[in-house]
């Protein structure tokens, strides 16, 4: 997993004078088009078609050899051979890693500090003897299969074990297609598509979901997004609805337009710590924020809604004035995001080159036509299995053997 810390040195929301949305140059759009051009070059060189530019594991191959190479290339491939008490699903594993990097340690620390404070007040020598109950409320965007909900429940169970606490988890989730019927059956009121019946993060749905939060959850401690569209809107929704001190884990399908870049810049100034992760279990990027500062006021919220409405037709719009985006702080964000894109794009191109070079090597080998298991052997030898390292690094406690 690659981790990029984009937390500004001084977290300051730009002043009102700087909140003047306007058309912007398309530097990140050009960068993404260059990436697509590199993907096209790989396709031409190796005679492939329609490669996924943002998810190398998302391709479906009809060729058996390519299927075997793809299976071997997944860095957690041997986890399927272990006895595991949770779904061996790349998305589930991705969420577990995100929760481990964020809320498991954060909540554990918060609970232990609360215990120490209570022990001091009551003059009790052992803080661990203090009973601690807390409520934790989560909002999940576009989680059709419920993976982020199932995994966060396991993460909270882990916190309970480590910190000696009782956590009551309440959630609400939006969906775009077929919802997880098992979870929905437990409480249908916690699932919604929104007012448009599509489930996208439109301004209309943003307002409807905000009302749902107010009437059902009252407040939100964490927002988790799996949305593959409307990234700028998802970020705005998060900043409008998250509670003080809260956490955000938002999928970034791509960083390829001015609206998304300006919202990421604002996001980074609203949390104690902001990071972007390129995951191991999936070829996905997530932006995470910990310690929400709740520094967006009512006037700025109105501007955010108007901004989200304006980018419905084009995402080539910046939230801030020309003067501000030419300033040092915004340029730092631009530079960081441009570098992150380059690194992730380079990883994807390398992945495809390696995969198709191996495919061509196997096709030329006479052994592949003669010896059973030769393709699997060569494919597995060509890719490092990172399962055991990942299990240790994420404290994945669900392996029973």
KEGU-60909 format. One record per residue (C-alpha): residue number from 1; residue in one letter; x negated, y negated, z. Coordinates in steps of 0.001 Angstrom, whole numbers. Last residue first. Layout:
<fitors>
{nugu: NUM sero: A X: X Y: Y Z: Z}
...
</fitors>
This chain:
<fitors>
{nugu: 401 sero: X X: 5225 Y: 21476 Z: 11341}
{nugu: 400 sero: X X: 8083 Y: 19226 Z: 12419}
{nugu: 399 sero: X X: 7382 Y: 16153 Z: 10295}
{nugu: 398 sero: X X: 9693 Y: 13314 Z: 11371}
{nugu: 397 sero: X X: 7222 Y: 11200 Z: 13323}
{nugu: 396 sero: X X: 5974 Y: 9003 Z: 10478}
{nugu: 395 sero: X X: 3537 Y: 6855 Z: 12448}
{nugu: 394 sero: X X: 3121 Y: 4685 Z: 9342}
{nugu: 393 sero: X X: -653 Y: 5055 Z: 8940}
{nugu: 392 sero: X X: -696 Y: 8673 Z: 10138}
{nugu: 391 sero: X X: 2014 Y: 9815 Z: 7709}
{nugu: 390 sero: X X: 421 Y: 7756 Z: 4929}
{nugu: 389 sero: X X: -2973 Y: 9383 Z: 5443}
{nugu: 388 sero: X X: -1358 Y: 12829 Z: 5353}
{nugu: 387 sero: X X: 630 Y: 12060 Z: 2205}
{nugu: 386 sero: X X: -2127 Y: 10391 Z: 174}
{nugu: 385 sero: X X: -2502 Y: 13074 Z: -2499}
{nugu: 384 sero: X X: -5259 Y: 11891 Z: -4817}
{nugu: 383 sero: X X: -4512 Y: 12243 Z: -8506}
{nugu: 382 sero: X X: -6576 Y: 14028 Z: -11179}
{nugu: 381 sero: X X: -6812 Y: 17349 Z: -9332}
{nugu: 380 sero: X X: -3000 Y: 17534 Z: -9193}
{nugu: 379 sero: X X: -2706 Y: 16989 Z: -12957}
{nugu: 378 sero: X X: -5457 Y: 19489 Z: -13788}
{nugu: 377 sero: X X: -3896 Y: 22219 Z: -11630}
{nugu: 376 sero: X X: -340 Y: 21543 Z: -12785}
{nugu: 375 sero: X X: -1405 Y: 21704 Z: -16447}
{nugu: 374 sero: X X: -3391 Y: 24914 Z: -15905}
{nugu: 373 sero: X X: -556 Y: 26705 Z: -14113}
{nugu: 372 sero: X X: -384 Y: 29515 Z: -16632}
{nugu: 371 sero: X X: -3516 Y: 29753 Z: -18758}
{nugu: 370 sero: X X: -3438 Y: 29929 Z: -22575}
{nugu: 369 sero: X X: -1920 Y: 26779 Z: -24076}
{nugu: 368 sero: X X: -3319 Y: 24444 Z: -21446}
{nugu: 367 sero: X X: -6650 Y: 26223 Z: -21777}
{nugu: 366 sero: X X: -6889 Y: 25160 Z: -25423}
{nugu: 365 sero: X X: -7217 Y: 21548 Z: -24297}
{nugu: 364 sero: X X: -6231 Y: 18820 Z: -26728}
{nugu: 363 sero: X X: -2794 Y: 18366 Z: -25185}
{nugu: 362 sero: X X: -4364 Y: 18204 Z: -21729}
{nugu: 361 sero: X X: -6665 Y: 15343 Z: -22750}
{nugu: 360 sero: X X: -3783 Y: 13483 Z: -24395}
{nugu: 359 sero: X X: -1709 Y: 13712 Z: -21214}
{nugu: 358 sero: X X: -4682 Y: 12646 Z: -19117}
{nugu: 357 sero: X X: -5144 Y: 9584 Z: -21306}
{nugu: 356 sero: X X: -1391 Y: 8980 Z: -20968}
{nugu: 355 sero: X X: -1427 Y: 8984 Z: -17191}
{nugu: 354 sero: X X: -4644 Y: 7028 Z: -16777}
{nugu: 353 sero: X X: -3519 Y: 4279 Z: -19130}
{nugu: 352 sero: X X: -89 Y: 4095 Z: -17489}
{nugu: 351 sero: X X: -1490 Y: 3807 Z: -13972}
{nugu: 350 sero: X X: -4130 Y: 1285 Z: -15050}
{nugu: 349 sero: X X: -1404 Y: -877 Z: -16624}
{nugu: 348 sero: X X: 611 Y: -655 Z: -13415}
{nugu: 347 sero: X X: -2329 Y: -1556 Z: -11184}
{nugu: 346 sero: X X: -3194 Y: -4526 Z: -13422}
{nugu: 345 sero: X X: 397 Y: -5782 Z: -13145}
{nugu: 344 sero: X X: 221 Y: -5528 Z: -9342}
{nugu: 343 sero: X X: -3061 Y: -7423 Z: -9197}
{nugu: 342 sero: X X: -2021 Y: -10094 Z: -11686}
{nugu: 341 sero: X X: 1304 Y: -10618 Z: -9938}
{nugu: 340 sero: X X: -411 Y: -11057 Z: -6581}
{nugu: 339 sero: X X: -2810 Y: -13594 Z: -8119}
{nugu: 338 sero: X X: 30 Y: -15650 Z: -9600}
{nugu: 337 sero: X X: 1853 Y: -15484 Z: -6277}
{nugu: 336 sero: X X: -1158 Y: -16784 Z: -4354}
{nugu: 335 sero: X X: -1893 Y: -19562 Z: -6858}
{nugu: 334 sero: X X: 1705 Y: -20756 Z: -6935}
{nugu: 333 sero: X X: 1919 Y: -20738 Z: -3129}
{nugu: 332 sero: X X: -1300 Y: -22734 Z: -2869}
{nugu: 331 sero: X X: -10 Y: -25148 Z: -5549}
{nugu: 330 sero: X X: 3071 Y: -25717 Z: -3398}
{nugu: 329 sero: X X: 957 Y: -26734 Z: -416}
{nugu: 328 sero: X X: -1498 Y: -28875 Z: -2392}
{nugu: 327 sero: X X: 1018 Y: -31112 Z: -4152}
{nugu: 326 sero: X X: 2086 Y: -30841 Z: -7801}
{nugu: 325 sero: X X: 5275 Y: -29069 Z: -6729}
{nugu: 324 sero: X X: 6051 Y: -32004 Z: -4441}
{nugu: 323 sero: X X: 5642 Y: -34739 Z: -7035}
{nugu: 322 sero: X X: 7713 Y: -32835 Z: -9585}
{nugu: 321 sero: X X: 10543 Y: -32552 Z: -7082}
{nugu: 320 sero: X X: 11628 Y: -29312 Z: -5440}
{nugu: 319 sero: X X: 14127 Y: -26535 Z: -6099}
{nugu: 318 sero: X X: 12546 Y: -25612 Z: -9440}
{nugu: 317 sero: X X: 14594 Y: -24510 Z: -12435}
{nugu: 316 sero: X X: 13698 Y: -21915 Z: -15077}
{nugu: 315 sero: X X: 16231 Y: -19470 Z: -13625}
{nugu: 314 sero: X X: 18752 Y: -20425 Z: -16267}
{nugu: 313 sero: X X: 22535 Y: -20060 Z: -16521}
{nugu: 312 sero: X X: 23318 Y: -19247 Z: -12893}
{nugu: 311 sero: X X: 20455 Y: -21444 Z: -11756}
{nugu: 310 sero: X X: 22773 Y: -24373 Z: -11018}
{nugu: 309 sero: X X: 24990 Y: -22460 Z: -8579}
{nugu: 308 sero: X X: 21957 Y: -21371 Z: -6562}
{nugu: 307 sero: X X: 20805 Y: -24993 Z: -6423}
{nugu: 306 sero: X X: 24208 Y: -26211 Z: -5285}
{nugu: 305 sero: X X: 24256 Y: -23600 Z: -2507}
{nugu: 304 sero: X X: 20713 Y: -24526 Z: -1502}
{nugu: 303 sero: X X: 21558 Y: -28239 Z: -1504}
{nugu: 302 sero: X X: 24465 Y: -27555 Z: 853}
{nugu: 301 sero: X X: 22149 Y: -25570 Z: 3131}
{nugu: 300 sero: X X: 19725 Y: -28504 Z: 3126}
{nugu: 299 sero: X X: 22413 Y: -30821 Z: 4477}
{nugu: 298 sero: X X: 23429 Y: -28258 Z: 7110}
{nugu: 297 sero: X X: 19883 Y: -27759 Z: 8445}
{nugu: 296 sero: X X: 17182 Y: -25224 Z: 7597}
{nugu: 295 sero: X X: 14619 Y: -24784 Z: 10397}
{nugu: 294 sero: X X: 15897 Y: -21518 Z: 11857}
{nugu: 293 sero: X X: 12290 Y: -20506 Z: 12602}
{nugu: 292 sero: X X: 12716 Y: -16876 Z: 11554}
{nugu: 291 sero: X X: 10143 Y: -14737 Z: 13366}
{nugu: 290 sero: X X: 9147 Y: -12209 Z: 10735}
{nugu: 289 sero: X X: 9479 Y: -12622 Z: 6972}
{nugu: 288 sero: X X: 8992 Y: -9872 Z: 4438}
{nugu: 287 sero: X X: 8724 Y: -10058 Z: 664}
{nugu: 286 sero: X X: 8998 Y: -6679 Z: -979}
{nugu: 285 sero: X X: 7284 Y: -5348 Z: -4099}
{nugu: 284 sero: X X: 8173 Y: -1972 Z: -5527}
{nugu: 283 sero: X X: 6344 Y: 887 Z: -7229}
{nugu: 282 sero: X X: 7776 Y: 3327 Z: -4704}
{nugu: 281 sero: X X: 6367 Y: 5495 Z: -1923}
{nugu: 280 sero: X X: 3211 Y: 3372 Z: -1647}
{nugu: 279 sero: X X: 4633 Y: -159 Z: -1536}
{nugu: 278 sero: X X: 3399 Y: -3467 Z: -2873}
{nugu: 277 sero: X X: 3936 Y: -5696 Z: 133}
{nugu: 276 sero: X X: 4417 Y: -9453 Z: 289}
{nugu: 275 sero: X X: 3918 Y: -11164 Z: 3618}
{nugu: 274 sero: X X: 5389 Y: -14054 Z: 5588}
{nugu: 273 sero: X X: 4652 Y: -14666 Z: 9284}
{nugu: 272 sero: X X: 6145 Y: -17244 Z: 11664}
{nugu: 271 sero: X X: 9007 Y: -17729 Z: 9249}
{nugu: 270 sero: X X: 10711 Y: -20672 Z: 7496}
{nugu: 269 sero: X X: 7786 Y: -22093 Z: 5523}
{nugu: 268 sero: X X: 7261 Y: -18826 Z: 3644}
{nugu: 267 sero: X X: 10921 Y: -18832 Z: 2595}
{nugu: 266 sero: X X: 10587 Y: -22309 Z: 1056}
{nugu: 265 sero: X X: 7677 Y: -21136 Z: -1087}
{nugu: 264 sero: X X: 9536 Y: -17948 Z: -1995}
{nugu: 263 sero: X X: 12502 Y: -20109 Z: -3033}
{nugu: 262 sero: X X: 10269 Y: -22225 Z: -5285}
{nugu: 261 sero: X X: 8825 Y: -19106 Z: -6904}
{nugu: 260 sero: X X: 12240 Y: -17534 Z: -7459}
{nugu: 259 sero: X X: 13589 Y: -20659 Z: -9159}
{nugu: 258 sero: X X: 10453 Y: -21082 Z: -11291}
{nugu: 257 sero: X X: 10700 Y: -17657 Z: -12904}
{nugu: 256 sero: X X: 8790 Y: -14379 Z: -13133}
{nugu: 255 sero: X X: 8162 Y: -12936 Z: -9713}
{nugu: 254 sero: X X: 9562 Y: -9467 Z: -10300}
{nugu: 253 sero: X X: 11898 Y: -6935 Z: -8720}
{nugu: 252 sero: X X: 11229 Y: -8610 Z: -5345}
{nugu: 251 sero: X X: 13078 Y: -6573 Z: -2701}
{nugu: 250 sero: X X: 13796 Y: -8487 Z: 489}
{nugu: 249 sero: X X: 12925 Y: -7567 Z: 4077}
{nugu: 248 sero: X X: 13922 Y: -10424 Z: 6411}
{nugu: 247 sero: X X: 13472 Y: -10613 Z: 10199}
{nugu: 246 sero: X X: 15112 Y: -12761 Z: 12859}
{nugu: 245 sero: X X: 13649 Y: -15130 Z: 15475}
{nugu: 244 sero: X X: 16582 Y: -17528 Z: 15127}
{nugu: 243 sero: X X: 19469 Y: -15790 Z: 13368}
{nugu: 242 sero: X X: 19566 Y: -15240 Z: 9604}
{nugu: 241 sero: X X: 22471 Y: -16669 Z: 7628}
{nugu: 240 sero: X X: 21364 Y: -19628 Z: 5503}
{nugu: 239 sero: X X: 17744 Y: -18529 Z: 5053}
{nugu: 238 sero: X X: 18861 Y: -15060 Z: 3981}
{nugu: 237 sero: X X: 21455 Y: -16368 Z: 1533}
{nugu: 236 sero: X X: 18784 Y: -18587 Z: -40}
{nugu: 235 sero: X X: 16450 Y: -15615 Z: -458}
{nugu: 234 sero: X X: 19223 Y: -13540 Z: -2020}
{nugu: 233 sero: X X: 20114 Y: -16424 Z: -4335}
{nugu: 232 sero: X X: 16524 Y: -16693 Z: -5573}
{nugu: 231 sero: X X: 16451 Y: -12938 Z: -6207}
{nugu: 230 sero: X X: 19687 Y: -12879 Z: -8213}
{nugu: 229 sero: X X: 19084 Y: -9378 Z: -9598}
{nugu: 228 sero: X X: 17624 Y: -6024 Z: -8463}
{nugu: 227 sero: X X: 19251 Y: -6264 Z: -5043}
{nugu: 226 sero: X X: 17834 Y: -3911 Z: -2400}
{nugu: 225 sero: X X: 18008 Y: -6511 Z: 330}
{nugu: 224 sero: X X: 17527 Y: -6150 Z: 4076}
{nugu: 223 sero: X X: 18633 Y: -8939 Z: 6419}
{nugu: 222 sero: X X: 17677 Y: -8677 Z: 10091}
{nugu: 221 sero: X X: 18944 Y: -10198 Z: 13337}
{nugu: 220 sero: X X: 22322 Y: -11310 Z: 11971}
{nugu: 219 sero: X X: 24965 Y: -13210 Z: 13981}
{nugu: 218 sero: X X: 28709 Y: -12987 Z: 14713}
{nugu: 217 sero: X X: 28681 Y: -9418 Z: 13332}
{nugu: 216 sero: X X: 32317 Y: -9250 Z: 12253}
{nugu: 215 sero: X X: 33934 Y: -12686 Z: 11916}
{nugu: 214 sero: X X: 30867 Y: -14826 Z: 11255}
{nugu: 213 sero: X X: 29190 Y: -12141 Z: 9165}
{nugu: 212 sero: X X: 32274 Y: -11755 Z: 7001}
{nugu: 211 sero: X X: 32392 Y: -15527 Z: 6512}
{nugu: 210 sero: X X: 28768 Y: -15508 Z: 5349}
{nugu: 209 sero: X X: 29606 Y: -12627 Z: 3030}
{nugu: 208 sero: X X: 32354 Y: -14681 Z: 1399}
{nugu: 207 sero: X X: 30070 Y: -17709 Z: 988}
{nugu: 206 sero: X X: 27301 Y: -15635 Z: -586}
{nugu: 205 sero: X X: 29920 Y: -13844 Z: -2679}
{nugu: 204 sero: X X: 31040 Y: -17079 Z: -4279}
{nugu: 203 sero: X X: 27444 Y: -18216 Z: -4709}
{nugu: 202 sero: X X: 26613 Y: -14981 Z: -6515}
{nugu: 201 sero: X X: 24663 Y: -12195 Z: -4823}
{nugu: 200 sero: X X: 26066 Y: -9392 Z: -6928}
{nugu: 199 sero: X X: 28712 Y: -7069 Z: -5499}
{nugu: 198 sero: X X: 30857 Y: -6696 Z: -8598}
{nugu: 197 sero: X X: 34389 Y: -7042 Z: -7241}
{nugu: 196 sero: X X: 34205 Y: -10832 Z: -7485}
{nugu: 195 sero: X X: 35222 Y: -11576 Z: -3885}
{nugu: 194 sero: X X: 32547 Y: -9504 Z: -2215}
{nugu: 193 sero: X X: 31597 Y: -5887 Z: -2717}
{nugu: 192 sero: X X: 32116 Y: -5004 Z: 935}
{nugu: 191 sero: X X: 31211 Y: -2320 Z: 3442}
{nugu: 190 sero: X X: 31469 Y: -2701 Z: 7246}
{nugu: 189 sero: X X: 35268 Y: -2517 Z: 7238}
{nugu: 188 sero: X X: 35085 Y: 1046 Z: 5901}
{nugu: 187 sero: X X: 33808 Y: 2307 Z: 9302}
{nugu: 186 sero: X X: 32705 Y: 5924 Z: 9657}
{nugu: 185 sero: X X: 34031 Y: 6750 Z: 6193}
{nugu: 184 sero: X X: 31652 Y: 4176 Z: 4702}
{nugu: 183 sero: X X: 28626 Y: 5990 Z: 6038}
{nugu: 182 sero: X X: 29729 Y: 9272 Z: 4505}
{nugu: 181 sero: X X: 30955 Y: 7594 Z: 1303}
{nugu: 180 sero: X X: 27626 Y: 5986 Z: 434}
{nugu: 179 sero: X X: 28914 Y: 3361 Z: -2012}
{nugu: 178 sero: X X: 29374 Y: 3960 Z: -5724}
{nugu: 177 sero: X X: 28431 Y: 744 Z: -7532}
{nugu: 176 sero: X X: 27536 Y: -2777 Z: -6393}
{nugu: 175 sero: X X: 27364 Y: -2531 Z: -2618}
{nugu: 174 sero: X X: 27332 Y: -4850 Z: 357}
{nugu: 173 sero: X X: 26514 Y: -3759 Z: 3880}
{nugu: 172 sero: X X: 27406 Y: -4724 Z: 7445}
{nugu: 171 sero: X X: 25628 Y: -3460 Z: 10513}
{nugu: 170 sero: X X: 25826 Y: -2978 Z: 14272}
{nugu: 169 sero: X X: 23114 Y: -1190 Z: 16232}
{nugu: 168 sero: X X: 23311 Y: -928 Z: 20022}
{nugu: 167 sero: X X: 19816 Y: -560 Z: 21417}
{nugu: 166 sero: X X: 19134 Y: 1113 Z: 24783}
{nugu: 165 sero: X X: 15577 Y: 571 Z: 25922}
{nugu: 164 sero: X X: 12539 Y: 2525 Z: 27059}
{nugu: 163 sero: X X: 10053 Y: 720 Z: 24842}
{nugu: 162 sero: X X: 8631 Y: 3599 Z: 22804}
{nugu: 161 sero: X X: 11756 Y: 5777 Z: 22751}
{nugu: 160 sero: X X: 14173 Y: 2917 Z: 22111}
{nugu: 159 sero: X X: 11852 Y: 1558 Z: 19437}
{nugu: 158 sero: X X: 11875 Y: 4947 Z: 17700}
{nugu: 157 sero: X X: 15665 Y: 5059 Z: 17825}
{nugu: 156 sero: X X: 15639 Y: 1608 Z: 16229}
{nugu: 155 sero: X X: 13512 Y: 2922 Z: 13373}
{nugu: 154 sero: X X: 15821 Y: 5921 Z: 12922}
{nugu: 153 sero: X X: 18814 Y: 3598 Z: 12668}
{nugu: 152 sero: X X: 16830 Y: 1462 Z: 10241}
{nugu: 151 sero: X X: 16334 Y: 4535 Z: 8045}
{nugu: 150 sero: X X: 20022 Y: 5382 Z: 7747}
{nugu: 149 sero: X X: 20927 Y: 1768 Z: 6989}
{nugu: 148 sero: X X: 18163 Y: 1196 Z: 4418}
{nugu: 147 sero: X X: 19144 Y: 4433 Z: 2683}
{nugu: 146 sero: X X: 22859 Y: 3602 Z: 2459}
{nugu: 145 sero: X X: 23222 Y: 4762 Z: -1139}
{nugu: 144 sero: X X: 24685 Y: 1526 Z: -2522}
{nugu: 143 sero: X X: 22394 Y: -757 Z: -541}
{nugu: 142 sero: X X: 23158 Y: -3877 Z: -2560}
{nugu: 141 sero: X X: 22539 Y: -6262 Z: 362}
{nugu: 140 sero: X X: 22189 Y: -4938 Z: 3915}
{nugu: 139 sero: X X: 23028 Y: -7034 Z: 6980}
{nugu: 138 sero: X X: 21669 Y: -5912 Z: 10353}
{nugu: 137 sero: X X: 22680 Y: -6589 Z: 13947}
{nugu: 136 sero: X X: 20690 Y: -5444 Z: 16970}
{nugu: 135 sero: X X: 22310 Y: -5487 Z: 20411}
{nugu: 134 sero: X X: 20173 Y: -5086 Z: 23514}
{nugu: 133 sero: X X: 20082 Y: -3101 Z: 26720}
{nugu: 132 sero: X X: 17062 Y: -3014 Z: 28999}
{nugu: 131 sero: X X: 16821 Y: -953 Z: 32186}
{nugu: 130 sero: X X: 13854 Y: -2021 Z: 34311}
{nugu: 129 sero: X X: 11771 Y: 935 Z: 35507}
{nugu: 128 sero: X X: 9149 Y: 208 Z: 32865}
{nugu: 127 sero: X X: 8411 Y: -3130 Z: 34552}
{nugu: 126 sero: X X: 6822 Y: -1350 Z: 37568}
{nugu: 125 sero: X X: 6027 Y: -3673 Z: 40488}
{nugu: 124 sero: X X: 9517 Y: -5131 Z: 40917}
{nugu: 123 sero: X X: 9667 Y: -8683 Z: 42281}
{nugu: 122 sero: X X: 13124 Y: -9280 Z: 40774}
{nugu: 121 sero: X X: 11941 Y: -12254 Z: 38718}
{nugu: 120 sero: X X: 8620 Y: -10606 Z: 37875}
{nugu: 119 sero: X X: 10324 Y: -7366 Z: 36882}
{nugu: 118 sero: X X: 12759 Y: -9291 Z: 34652}
{nugu: 117 sero: X X: 9920 Y: -11116 Z: 32922}
{nugu: 116 sero: X X: 7990 Y: -7882 Z: 32456}
{nugu: 115 sero: X X: 11055 Y: -6122 Z: 31028}
{nugu: 114 sero: X X: 11704 Y: -8958 Z: 28573}
{nugu: 113 sero: X X: 8071 Y: -8834 Z: 27479}
{nugu: 112 sero: X X: 8417 Y: -5072 Z: 26915}
{nugu: 111 sero: X X: 11572 Y: -5610 Z: 24885}
{nugu: 110 sero: X X: 10007 Y: -8238 Z: 22629}
{nugu: 109 sero: X X: 6876 Y: -6156 Z: 22082}
{nugu: 108 sero: X X: 8918 Y: -3099 Z: 21095}
{nugu: 107 sero: X X: 11093 Y: -5244 Z: 18870}
{nugu: 106 sero: X X: 8105 Y: -6607 Z: 16952}
{nugu: 105 sero: X X: 6291 Y: -3258 Z: 16696}
{nugu: 104 sero: X X: 9266 Y: -1410 Z: 15253}
{nugu: 103 sero: X X: 10590 Y: -4498 Z: 13429}
{nugu: 102 sero: X X: 7782 Y: -5166 Z: 10985}
{nugu: 101 sero: X X: 5206 Y: -2762 Z: 9552}
{nugu: 100 sero: X X: 7136 Y: 274 Z: 10770}
{nugu: 99 sero: X X: 10341 Y: -1114 Z: 9306}
{nugu: 98 sero: X X: 8669 Y: -1581 Z: 5918}
{nugu: 97 sero: X X: 7171 Y: 1922 Z: 6007}
{nugu: 96 sero: X X: 10544 Y: 3422 Z: 6908}
{nugu: 95 sero: X X: 12189 Y: 1464 Z: 4105}
{nugu: 94 sero: X X: 9754 Y: 2871 Z: 1565}
{nugu: 93 sero: X X: 10269 Y: 6407 Z: 2872}
{nugu: 92 sero: X X: 14041 Y: 6072 Z: 2396}
{nugu: 91 sero: X X: 13505 Y: 4746 Z: -1142}
{nugu: 90 sero: X X: 11111 Y: 7545 Z: -2065}
{nugu: 89 sero: X X: 13529 Y: 10194 Z: -732}
{nugu: 88 sero: X X: 12453 Y: 13039 Z: 1478}
{nugu: 87 sero: X X: 15581 Y: 12574 Z: 3590}
{nugu: 86 sero: X X: 14879 Y: 12957 Z: 7328}
{nugu: 85 sero: X X: 13981 Y: 15980 Z: 9481}
{nugu: 84 sero: X X: 10888 Y: 16978 Z: 7504}
{nugu: 83 sero: X X: 9452 Y: 20457 Z: 7069}
{nugu: 82 sero: X X: 6560 Y: 19849 Z: 4710}
{nugu: 81 sero: X X: 6289 Y: 20838 Z: 1047}
{nugu: 80 sero: X X: 8161 Y: 17732 Z: -148}
{nugu: 79 sero: X X: 5570 Y: 15602 Z: 1669}
{nugu: 78 sero: X X: 2993 Y: 16991 Z: -756}
{nugu: 77 sero: X X: 3851 Y: 14443 Z: -3455}
{nugu: 76 sero: X X: 3242 Y: 11326 Z: -1374}
{nugu: 75 sero: X X: 943 Y: 9626 Z: -3928}
{nugu: 74 sero: X X: 3315 Y: 10261 Z: -6853}
{nugu: 73 sero: X X: 890 Y: 10975 Z: -9714}
{nugu: 72 sero: X X: 1417 Y: 14736 Z: -9527}
{nugu: 71 sero: X X: 5131 Y: 14405 Z: -10298}
{nugu: 70 sero: X X: 4375 Y: 12058 Z: -13218}
{nugu: 69 sero: X X: 1784 Y: 14478 Z: -14568}
{nugu: 68 sero: X X: 4290 Y: 17327 Z: -14412}
{nugu: 67 sero: X X: 6981 Y: 15328 Z: -16206}
{nugu: 66 sero: X X: 4442 Y: 14240 Z: -18812}
{nugu: 65 sero: X X: 3600 Y: 17878 Z: -19507}
{nugu: 64 sero: X X: 7284 Y: 18794 Z: -19780}
{nugu: 63 sero: X X: 8072 Y: 16086 Z: -22370}
{nugu: 62 sero: X X: 11516 Y: 14554 Z: -21883}
{nugu: 61 sero: X X: 10136 Y: 11792 Z: -19682}
{nugu: 60 sero: X X: 12276 Y: 9605 Z: -17422}
{nugu: 59 sero: X X: 10496 Y: 6454 Z: -16295}
{nugu: 58 sero: X X: 11190 Y: 4967 Z: -12865}
{nugu: 57 sero: X X: 7873 Y: 5968 Z: -11323}
{nugu: 56 sero: X X: 6089 Y: 3148 Z: -13166}
{nugu: 55 sero: X X: 8601 Y: 606 Z: -11860}
{nugu: 54 sero: X X: 8316 Y: -3005 Z: -13042}
{nugu: 53 sero: X X: 7388 Y: -2687 Z: -16739}
{nugu: 52 sero: X X: 9384 Y: 542 Z: -17380}
{nugu: 51 sero: X X: 8002 Y: 2110 Z: -20546}
{nugu: 50 sero: X X: 10367 Y: 1872 Z: -23513}
{nugu: 49 sero: X X: 8396 Y: 3919 Z: -26038}
{nugu: 48 sero: X X: 5142 Y: 5868 Z: -26172}
{nugu: 47 sero: X X: 2668 Y: 6324 Z: -29010}
{nugu: 46 sero: X X: -443 Y: 6198 Z: -26790}
{nugu: 45 sero: X X: -2042 Y: 3068 Z: -28206}
{nugu: 44 sero: X X: 1276 Y: 1513 Z: -29221}
{nugu: 43 sero: X X: 2906 Y: 2052 Z: -25830}
{nugu: 42 sero: X X: -176 Y: 797 Z: -24000}
{nugu: 41 sero: X X: -181 Y: -2340 Z: -26169}
{nugu: 40 sero: X X: 3526 Y: -2845 Z: -25390}
{nugu: 39 sero: X X: 2757 Y: -2678 Z: -21661}
{nugu: 38 sero: X X: 87 Y: -5340 Z: -22150}
{nugu: 37 sero: X X: 2602 Y: -7522 Z: -23998}
{nugu: 36 sero: X X: 5086 Y: -7050 Z: -21173}
{nugu: 35 sero: X X: 2402 Y: -8330 Z: -18813}
{nugu: 34 sero: X X: 1832 Y: -11328 Z: -21058}
{nugu: 33 sero: X X: 5586 Y: -11949 Z: -20970}
{nugu: 32 sero: X X: 5403 Y: -11856 Z: -17170}
{nugu: 31 sero: X X: 2630 Y: -14459 Z: -17130}
{nugu: 30 sero: X X: 4598 Y: -16654 Z: -19517}
{nugu: 29 sero: X X: 7630 Y: -16467 Z: -17233}
{nugu: 28 sero: X X: 5373 Y: -17301 Z: -14323}
{nugu: 27 sero: X X: 4114 Y: -20462 Z: -16016}
{nugu: 26 sero: X X: 7608 Y: -21489 Z: -17181}
{nugu: 25 sero: X X: 7448 Y: -25240 Z: -16710}
{nugu: 24 sero: X X: 10213 Y: -26663 Z: -14551}
{nugu: 23 sero: X X: 13734 Y: -27986 Z: -15019}
{nugu: 22 sero: X X: 14835 Y: -30014 Z: -11955}
{nugu: 21 sero: X X: 16027 Y: -29573 Z: -8387}
{nugu: 20 sero: X X: 15410 Y: -32620 Z: -6132}
{nugu: 19 sero: X X: 14670 Y: -31525 Z: -2588}
{nugu: 18 sero: X X: 11427 Y: -33498 Z: -2172}
{nugu: 17 sero: X X: 13122 Y: -36604 Z: -805}
{nugu: 16 sero: X X: 14855 Y: -34445 Z: 1795}
{nugu: 15 sero: X X: 11575 Y: -33448 Z: 3453}
{nugu: 14 sero: X X: 9788 Y: -30173 Z: 2701}
{nugu: 13 sero: X X: 10150 Y: -27427 Z: 5362}
{nugu: 12 sero: X X: 6926 Y: -27259 Z: 7330}
{nugu: 11 sero: X X: 4969 Y: -24157 Z: 8257}
{nugu: 10 sero: X X: 1354 Y: -25237 Z: 8659}
{nugu: 9 sero: X X: -1261 Y: -22670 Z: 7665}
{nugu: 8 sero: X X: 1151 Y: -21229 Z: 5122}
{nugu: 7 sero: X X: 1960 Y: -17499 Z: 5432}
{nugu: 6 sero: X X: 1215 Y: -15745 Z: 2138}
{nugu: 5 sero: X X: -240 Y: -12538 Z: 3606}
{nugu: 4 sero: X X: -618 Y: -9933 Z: 856}
{nugu: 3 sero: X X: -472 Y: -6212 Z: 1668}
{nugu: 2 sero: X X: -1219 Y: -3478 Z: -853}
{nugu: 1 sero: X X: 0 Y: 0 Z: 0}
</fitors>
